[in-house]
Amino acid sequence: MPRLLQLNPSSLTLLLQAQGPMSAQALAAAAGVDRSRVSRAVTAFAPHIIRLGTTRGATYALRRSIRNLGDTFPLRRIDATGRAHDWAELAALHGGWRLTWADAARPPAWAGEICALGGFCEGFPFFLSELRPQGFLGRAVGRTLPPALGLSPDPRERPSDDDTLVYLAAEGDDLPGDLLVGDAMLRRVQDRLLHPPAALPDSERATRYPELATAAASSGIAGSSVEGEQPKLLASLAIEAAPTPVIVKFTDVLSTPTGRRWADLLAAEAHALTLLHALGEAHAAPRLLDAGERRFLETPRYDRAGPHGRRGVVSLRALHDAFGGPDAHPWTAAAANLRARDLINDATLRSIRLRHVFGRLIGNTDMHFGNLAFWFDDTLPFRLAPAYDQLPMLWAPAPGNATPTPDFAPTLPLPAEREIWQEAAALADEFWQRVTADSLVSRPFAAIATASLATVRRLRAVA
């Protein structure tokens, strides 16, 4: 960059826009001036410029506005009682972001892993990137976004960091987890706290779920952007007079081959989660309901507490992106990387290995990094959240083939894996027994379950 004769606000702006945060020495060298002129220019241009750090290694960064929303965004968390707490402030900068913690004396234990001097983050904070609209409900949200926001209605067109922040500040009042961005979203949550919507009576599920499913499938519904491609809806049920937030997967009509196969898979998922719940690995045993020519799988939301409270969650994908590791590998390798960095403990690593092997032995081919979650708070190590989306996706309908019958060929364990494999195999044995005997499962899928049970038992005999 050519040397500048002086460092006025205009030239200072150009430098910081082009280079991102710079030290006083780097600014002076780039401008061809002494450091005293840098100090005067920075003072003259405050508060548009912020200082990152207080030591000799401090840098200067230029704020930038996100659309018409300004450059600073308060971040708040909703606790288990529904009350909001100031947590952090996010500032948009040229070249990155700055996080300032509400409790400066006690920042999150993991903050030093993602924030440099002065709270500077080169990348968008992982816990916010996680909240982009995703999956079936993400597309439903996209179809209802006001055109004035200028956001794509299809979440598969991955939004930029700025677009994500616009979305969170304008429509992010009922996101997974416990975070809120901006004052407007807090006002919405507070309004619902004062004037809660009526919960759906438990006795009306058979009538209302089909109506909600038809609406969701035809035109999309507004709501939390819970990830996942399986059609689903959100509801609040009045169970024993207490509103309970639930997530409800649903099928196509059961008279279609696709609807029938998904009905079998949801029945299988109910068995998997019930078994995992008995081991303390899942939040609750789900409920199945056949109504309105569809099947529904209903599970209480583990990121909600009571009628208004929330709990923070973050996926393995977000942690992997934030804390590094090889680009492509299964849950177990990503978890081993987190363990090596003391971000999770041995018990959590063991649970992840158990879930992964169990998934392989029930034909779950969809164990991507978004399908494993952790509780998200200010502490370390990260603790594993309940299991979800554990079902035999090997047999899920595919384009042009509603009822595939692929080979089920799980592998034997390596010697170091044998103990955890045997525990997971016993669980898978019980799983396939239950699916085989379930009257809600079709005869063709019961035959698949019978053959899969034989496969697992053959492996157990020689493992």
C-alpha positions as CSV (number, residue, x, y, z in Angstrom):
1,M,0.0,0.0,0.0
2,P,1.4,3.5,-0.9
3,R,2.7,5.7,1.9
4,L,0.3,8.4,3.0
5,L,1.4,11.9,3.9
6,Q,-0.9,12.2,6.8
7,L,-3.3,10.1,8.8
8,N,-6.6,11.9,8.8
9,P,-10.0,10.1,9.5
10,S,-10.4,9.3,5.8
11,S,-7.1,7.7,5.3
12,L,-7.4,5.9,8.7
13,T,-10.8,4.5,7.6
14,L,-9.4,3.2,4.3
15,L,-6.5,1.5,6.1
16,L,-8.7,-0.3,8.6
17,Q,-11.3,-1.2,6.1
18,A,-8.7,-2.8,3.9
19,Q,-6.5,-4.5,6.6
20,G,-8.8,-5.1,9.5
21,P,-7.4,-4.5,13.0
22,M,-3.9,-3.0,13.0
23,S,-1.5,-2.0,15.7
24,A,-0.4,1.6,16.1
25,Q,3.0,0.7,14.8
26,A,1.5,-1.0,11.7
27,L,-0.7,2.0,11.1
28,A,2.2,4.4,11.4
29,A,4.3,2.4,9.0
30,A,1.5,2.0,6.5
31,A,0.8,5.8,6.6
32,G,4.4,6.9,6.7
33,V,3.8,8.9,9.9
34,D,5.0,8.7,13.5
35,R,3.0,7.0,16.2
36,S,1.9,10.3,17.8
37,R,-0.1,11.1,14.6
38,V,-1.8,7.7,14.9
39,S,-2.8,8.5,18.5
40,R,-4.2,11.9,17.4
41,A,-6.1,10.4,14.4
42,V,-7.6,7.6,16.5
43,T,-8.7,10.1,19.2
44,A,-10.3,12.4,16.6
45,F,-12.2,9.5,15.0
46,A,-13.6,8.0,18.2
47,P,-16.0,6.2,18.8
48,H,-15.9,4.8,15.3
49,I,-12.6,3.2,16.1
50,I,-12.2,0.8,19.1
51,R,-9.0,-0.3,20.8
52,L,-8.6,-4.1,21.2
53,G,-6.5,-4.7,24.3
54,T,-4.7,-2.4,26.7
55,T,-1.1,-3.6,26.3
56,R,1.6,-2.7,23.9
57,G,0.2,-5.4,21.6
58,A,-3.2,-3.6,21.3
59,T,-4.7,-3.1,17.9
60,Y,-7.3,-0.7,16.5
61,A,-10.4,-1.7,14.6
62,L,-13.1,0.2,12.7
63,R,-16.7,-0.4,13.4
64,R,-19.0,-1.2,10.5
65,S,-22.8,-1.0,10.3
66,I,-24.9,-4.1,9.5
67,R,-27.6,-2.8,7.1
68,N,-29.6,-0.2,9.1
69,L,-29.2,-2.0,12.4
70,G,-26.1,-0.3,13.6
71,D,-22.8,-2.0,14.6
72,T,-23.5,-3.2,18.2
73,F,-25.8,-6.0,19.3
74,P,-26.7,-7.0,22.8
75,L,-26.7,-10.8,23.4
76,R,-28.9,-12.2,26.2
77,R,-29.7,-15.6,27.6
78,I,-33.0,-16.9,28.9
79,D,-32.7,-18.9,32.0
80,A,-34.8,-21.9,33.2
81,T,-37.5,-19.6,34.6
82,G,-37.9,-17.5,31.5
83,R,-35.9,-14.5,32.8
84,A,-33.5,-12.7,30.5
85,H,-29.9,-11.9,31.5
86,D,-27.3,-9.7,29.8
87,W,-24.6,-12.0,28.6
88,A,-22.4,-10.2,26.0
89,E,-22.2,-7.5,23.4
90,L,-21.3,-8.2,19.8
91,A,-19.7,-5.4,17.7
92,A,-19.3,-5.7,14.0
93,L,-15.8,-4.7,12.8
94,H,-14.0,-4.5,9.5
95,G,-12.0,-7.8,9.5
96,G,-14.0,-9.6,12.3
97,W,-16.1,-9.2,15.4
98,R,-15.6,-8.2,19.0
99,L,-17.3,-9.9,22.0
100,T,-17.5,-8.0,25.3
101,W,-18.8,-10.1,28.2
102,A,-21.3,-8.6,30.6
103,D,-19.4,-10.1,33.5
104,A,-15.9,-9.0,32.4
105,A,-14.3,-10.6,35.5
106,R,-15.8,-14.0,34.6
107,P,-15.9,-14.6,30.9
108,P,-16.9,-18.0,29.6
109,A,-14.2,-20.7,30.3
110,W,-14.0,-21.3,26.5
111,A,-13.7,-17.6,25.5
112,G,-9.9,-17.7,25.3
113,E,-10.2,-20.4,22.7
114,I,-12.1,-18.3,20.2
115,C,-11.3,-14.7,21.2
116,A,-8.0,-12.9,20.8
117,L,-6.8,-9.8,22.6
118,G,-9.6,-7.4,23.5
119,G,-12.3,-10.0,22.6
120,F,-11.6,-10.0,18.9
121,C,-13.0,-12.9,16.9
122,E,-11.8,-13.2,13.3
123,G,-14.8,-15.4,12.5
124,F,-18.4,-15.1,13.3
125,P,-19.1,-16.5,16.8
126,F,-19.8,-20.2,16.5
127,F,-22.8,-20.1,18.9
128,L,-24.5,-17.6,16.5
129,S,-23.5,-19.3,13.3
130,E,-25.3,-22.3,14.7
131,L,-28.6,-20.4,14.7
132,R,-29.0,-19.9,10.9
133,P,-32.3,-21.2,9.6
134,Q,-31.9,-24.9,8.7
135,G,-33.8,-27.9,7.6
136,F,-37.5,-28.3,7.1
137,L,-38.5,-25.7,9.7
138,G,-35.8,-23.4,8.4
139,R,-37.4,-23.4,5.0
140,A,-40.8,-22.8,6.7
141,V,-39.3,-19.8,8.5
142,G,-37.7,-18.6,5.2
143,R,-41.1,-18.5,3.5
144,T,-42.5,-16.2,6.1
145,L,-39.6,-13.7,6.3
146,P,-40.5,-10.1,5.5
147,P,-39.2,-9.2,2.0
148,A,-37.7,-6.0,3.5
149,L,-35.1,-8.1,5.3
150,G,-33.6,-9.0,1.9
151,L,-32.9,-12.6,3.0
152,S,-33.2,-15.7,0.8
153,P,-36.3,-17.8,1.7
154,D,-34.2,-21.0,1.1
155,P,-31.8,-21.8,4.0
156,R,-29.9,-24.1,1.6
157,E,-28.5,-20.9,0.1
158,R,-26.3,-20.4,3.1
159,P,-26.7,-16.9,4.4
160,S,-23.7,-14.7,5.0
161,D,-22.7,-13.8,8.6
162,D,-24.3,-10.4,8.2
163,D,-27.5,-12.0,6.9
164,T,-27.6,-14.3,9.8
165,L,-27.3,-11.4,12.2
166,V,-30.1,-9.6,10.5
167,Y,-32.3,-12.7,10.8
168,L,-31.4,-13.2,14.4
169,A,-32.1,-9.6,15.3
170,A,-35.4,-9.5,13.4
171,E,-36.9,-13.0,13.7
172,G,-34.9,-14.9,16.3
173,D,-37.2,-14.9,19.3
174,D,-37.8,-18.7,19.4
175,L,-34.5,-20.2,18.3
176,P,-33.0,-23.5,19.5
177,G,-31.2,-22.9,22.8
178,D,-31.4,-19.9,25.0
179,L,-29.8,-17.0,23.1
180,L,-31.5,-13.7,21.9
181,V,-29.9,-11.0,19.8
182,G,-31.1,-7.4,20.2
183,D,-33.8,-5.6,22.1
184,A,-36.7,-6.3,19.7
185,M,-36.4,-10.1,20.2
186,L,-36.3,-9.7,24.0
187,R,-39.5,-7.6,23.8
188,R,-41.2,-10.4,21.9
189,V,-40.2,-12.9,24.5
190,Q,-41.3,-10.7,27.4
191,D,-44.6,-10.1,25.7
192,R,-45.2,-13.9,25.5
193,L,-44.2,-14.2,29.1
194,L,-47.0,-11.7,30.0
195,H,-49.5,-13.0,27.5
196,P,-48.7,-16.6,26.8
197,P,-50.4,-18.3,23.8
198,A,-52.9,-21.0,24.7
199,A,-51.4,-24.4,24.9
200,L,-52.9,-27.3,22.9
201,P,-54.9,-29.6,25.2
202,D,-53.4,-33.0,25.2
203,S,-56.8,-34.5,24.4
204,E,-56.9,-32.6,21.1
205,R,-53.7,-33.9,19.6
206,A,-55.5,-36.3,17.3
207,T,-57.5,-33.5,15.8
208,R,-55.0,-30.6,15.8
209,Y,-51.8,-32.4,14.8
210,P,-53.2,-33.4,11.4
211,E,-54.4,-29.8,10.8
212,L,-51.0,-28.4,11.8
213,A,-49.2,-31.0,9.6
214,T,-51.2,-30.2,6.6
215,A,-50.6,-26.5,7.0
216,A,-46.9,-27.1,7.6
217,A,-46.5,-29.3,4.6
218,S,-48.5,-27.1,2.2
219,S,-47.4,-23.6,3.0
220,G,-44.8,-23.6,5.8
221,I,-45.2,-22.4,9.3
222,A,-43.3,-19.8,11.3
223,G,-41.3,-21.0,14.3
224,S,-38.0,-22.1,15.6
225,S,-35.5,-23.2,13.0
226,V,-34.9,-26.6,14.4
227,E,-32.5,-28.4,12.1
228,G,-33.4,-31.6,10.1
229,E,-35.1,-32.4,6.9
230,Q,-37.8,-34.7,8.2
231,P,-41.2,-32.8,8.2
232,K,-41.9,-31.5,11.7
233,L,-43.9,-29.0,13.6
234,L,-43.6,-27.3,17.0
235,A,-46.3,-27.2,19.6
236,S,-47.0,-26.4,23.2
237,L,-49.1,-29.1,24.9
238,A,-51.1,-28.6,28.1
239,I,-50.0,-31.8,30.0
240,E,-51.3,-31.9,33.5
241,A,-52.1,-28.2,33.2
242,A,-48.5,-27.3,32.5
243,P,-47.5,-26.1,29.0
244,T,-44.9,-28.4,27.6
245,P,-43.0,-27.4,24.4
246,V,-42.7,-30.4,22.0
247,I,-41.2,-31.1,18.6
248,V,-43.4,-33.4,16.4
249,K,-42.2,-35.3,13.4
250,F,-44.8,-36.4,10.9
251,T,-45.2,-38.5,7.8
252,D,-46.9,-38.2,4.5
253,V,-50.3,-39.9,4.3
254,L,-50.0,-43.5,5.3
255,S,-51.6,-44.8,2.1
256,T,-48.6,-43.8,0.1
257,P,-45.4,-45.9,0.0
258,T,-43.4,-43.0,1.3
259,G,-45.8,-42.3,4.1
260,R,-45.8,-46.0,5.1
261,R,-42.0,-46.3,5.1
262,W,-41.6,-43.1,7.2
263,A,-44.2,-44.4,9.6
264,D,-42.1,-47.5,10.1
265,L,-39.0,-45.4,10.6
266,L,-40.7,-43.2,13.2
267,A,-41.9,-46.3,15.1
268,A,-38.2,-47.5,15.0
269,E,-37.0,-44.1,16.2
270,A,-39.5,-44.3,19.2
271,H,-37.9,-47.6,20.2
272,A,-34.3,-46.2,19.8
273,L,-35.0,-43.1,21.9
274,T,-36.9,-45.1,24.6
275,L,-33.9,-47.5,25.0
276,L,-31.5,-44.6,25.1
277,H,-33.7,-42.8,27.6
278,A,-33.5,-45.8,29.9
279,L,-29.7,-45.4,29.8
280,G,-29.9,-41.7,30.6
281,E,-28.8,-40.9,27.0
282,A,-32.1,-39.3,25.8
283,H,-34.4,-36.7,27.2
284,A,-37.6,-38.6,27.3
285,A,-39.4,-41.5,25.8
286,P,-41.4,-40.2,22.8
287,R,-45.0,-40.8,22.0
288,L,-46.4,-42.1,18.7
289,L,-49.8,-41.1,17.4
290,D,-51.6,-42.2,14.2
291,A,-54.2,-39.6,13.3
292,G,-55.5,-38.0,10.1
293,E,-53.9,-40.6,7.9
294,R,-50.4,-39.6,9.2
295,R,-48.1,-40.8,11.9
296,F,-46.7,-38.4,14.5
297,L,-43.6,-38.8,16.7
298,E,-43.8,-36.3,19.6
299,T,-40.8,-35.6,21.9
300,P,-40.5,-32.9,24.6
301,R,-37.9,-30.3,23.6
302,Y,-34.8,-30.7,25.7
303,D,-33.7,-27.1,25.1
304,R,-36.8,-25.8,26.9
305,A,-37.5,-25.9,30.7
306,G,-41.1,-25.6,31.8
307,P,-43.5,-23.3,30.0
308,H,-41.0,-20.4,29.5
309,G,-37.5,-21.5,30.4
310,R,-34.7,-22.3,28.0
311,R,-31.4,-24.2,28.0
312,G,-28.4,-23.5,25.8
313,V,-27.4,-26.1,23.2
314,V,-24.7,-26.2,20.5
315,S,-24.0,-28.9,17.9
316,L,-20.9,-30.9,17.3
317,R,-20.6,-29.1,14.0
318,A,-20.4,-25.7,15.7
319,L,-17.8,-26.9,18.2
320,H,-15.8,-28.6,15.4
321,D,-15.8,-25.5,13.3
322,A,-14.8,-23.3,16.3
323,F,-12.1,-25.5,17.8
324,G,-10.7,-27.3,14.8
325,G,-10.0,-30.9,13.7
326,P,-9.7,-32.8,10.4
327,D,-12.2,-31.8,7.8
328,A,-14.2,-35.0,7.4
329,H,-14.6,-37.9,9.9
330,P,-17.3,-39.5,12.2
331,W,-18.6,-38.3,15.5
332,T,-16.0,-40.3,17.3
333,A,-12.9,-38.7,15.7
334,A,-14.3,-35.2,16.2
335,A,-15.1,-36.0,19.8
336,A,-11.5,-37.4,20.3
337,N,-10.2,-34.0,19.1
338,L,-12.4,-32.2,21.6
339,R,-11.2,-34.5,24.4
340,A,-7.5,-34.0,23.4
341,R,-8.2,-30.2,24.0
342,D,-9.9,-30.9,27.3
343,L,-13.2,-29.5,25.9
344,I,-15.1,-32.6,26.9
345,N,-14.3,-35.3,29.5
346,D,-13.9,-39.1,29.3
347,A,-17.5,-39.8,30.2
348,T,-18.8,-37.6,27.4
349,L,-16.4,-39.2,24.9
350,R,-17.6,-42.7,26.0
351,S,-21.3,-41.7,25.5
352,I,-20.5,-40.4,22.1
353,R,-18.8,-43.6,21.1
354,L,-21.7,-45.6,22.5
355,R,-24.3,-43.6,20.5
356,H,-22.2,-43.8,17.4
357,V,-21.7,-47.6,17.5
358,F,-25.4,-48.1,18.4
359,G,-26.4,-45.9,15.4
360,R,-24.2,-48.0,13.0
361,L,-25.8,-51.2,14.4
362,I,-29.4,-49.9,13.7
363,G,-28.6,-48.6,10.3
364,N,-28.4,-44.9,11.1
365,T,-26.5,-43.5,8.1
366,D,-27.4,-39.9,9.0
367,M,-25.1,-39.2,11.9
368,H,-23.8,-35.9,10.6
369,F,-22.3,-33.3,13.0
370,G,-25.6,-31.5,13.3
371,N,-27.2,-34.6,14.9
372,L,-25.1,-34.5,18.1
373,A,-25.5,-31.7,20.6
374,F,-23.9,-30.4,23.8
375,W,-25.2,-28.2,26.6
376,F,-24.0,-24.7,26.1
377,D,-23.1,-22.5,29.0
378,D,-20.1,-20.6,30.3
379,T,-18.4,-23.7,31.7
380,L,-16.0,-26.4,30.6
381,P,-16.0,-29.2,29.8
382,F,-18.9,-29.2,27.4
383,R,-21.5,-31.8,28.5
384,L,-23.4,-34.0,26.1
385,A,-27.0,-33.2,25.5
386,P,-29.7,-35.9,25.0
387,A,-29.7,-38.0,21.9
388,Y,-32.1,-37.3,19.0
389,D,-32.6,-38.4,15.4
390,Q,-31.5,-42.0,16.1
391,L,-33.3,-44.1,13.5
392,P,-32.5,-46.6,10.7
393,M,-32.0,-44.0,7.9
394,L,-30.4,-46.7,5.7
395,W,-33.9,-47.6,4.7
396,A,-35.3,-44.0,4.3
397,P,-37.2,-43.2,1.1
398,A,-34.9,-41.9,-1.7
399,P,-35.8,-40.1,-4.9
400,G,-37.4,-42.7,-7.2
401,N,-37.5,-45.4,-4.5
402,A,-39.9,-45.0,-1.6
403,T,-39.1,-48.4,0.0
404,P,-35.4,-49.2,-0.5
405,T,-34.0,-52.5,0.7
406,P,-30.2,-51.9,0.8
407,D,-27.7,-54.3,2.3
408,F,-27.2,-53.9,6.1
409,A,-23.6,-54.7,6.7
410,P,-22.2,-53.3,10.0
411,T,-18.6,-54.2,10.7
412,L,-16.9,-56.0,13.6
413,P,-15.1,-53.9,16.2
414,L,-11.3,-53.3,16.4
415,P,-9.9,-54.8,19.7
416,A,-9.8,-51.4,21.3
417,E,-13.5,-50.9,20.5
418,R,-14.7,-54.2,21.7
419,E,-16.1,-53.3,25.1
420,I,-18.2,-50.3,23.9
421,W,-19.2,-52.3,20.8
422,Q,-20.6,-55.1,22.8
423,E,-22.6,-52.8,25.0
424,A,-24.0,-51.0,21.9
425,A,-24.7,-54.4,20.2
426,A,-26.7,-55.6,23.1
427,L,-28.8,-52.4,22.9
428,A,-29.2,-52.9,19.1
429,D,-30.3,-56.5,19.7
430,E,-33.0,-55.3,22.0
431,F,-33.9,-52.5,19.5
432,W,-34.4,-54.9,16.6
433,Q,-36.4,-57.3,18.8
434,R,-38.8,-54.5,19.7
435,V,-39.2,-53.3,16.1
436,T,-39.8,-56.8,14.9
437,A,-42.6,-57.3,17.5
438,D,-44.2,-53.9,17.1
439,S,-47.8,-54.0,15.7
440,L,-47.3,-50.5,14.4
441,V,-44.6,-51.7,12.0
442,S,-45.6,-53.0,8.5
443,R,-44.9,-56.6,7.6
444,P,-42.2,-55.7,5.1
445,F,-40.3,-53.6,7.6
446,A,-40.8,-56.2,10.3
447,A,-39.0,-58.6,7.9
448,I,-36.2,-56.1,7.5
449,A,-36.0,-55.9,11.3
450,T,-35.9,-59.6,11.7
451,A,-33.0,-59.9,9.2
452,S,-31.2,-57.1,10.8
453,L,-31.5,-58.7,14.2
454,A,-30.0,-61.9,12.8
455,T,-27.1,-59.8,11.4
456,V,-26.4,-58.2,14.7
457,R,-26.5,-61.5,16.5
458,R,-24.2,-63.1,14.0
459,L,-21.7,-60.3,14.7
460,R,-22.1,-60.6,18.4
461,A,-21.3,-64.3,18.3
462,V,-17.8,-63.7,16.9
463,A,-16.9,-60.2,18.2
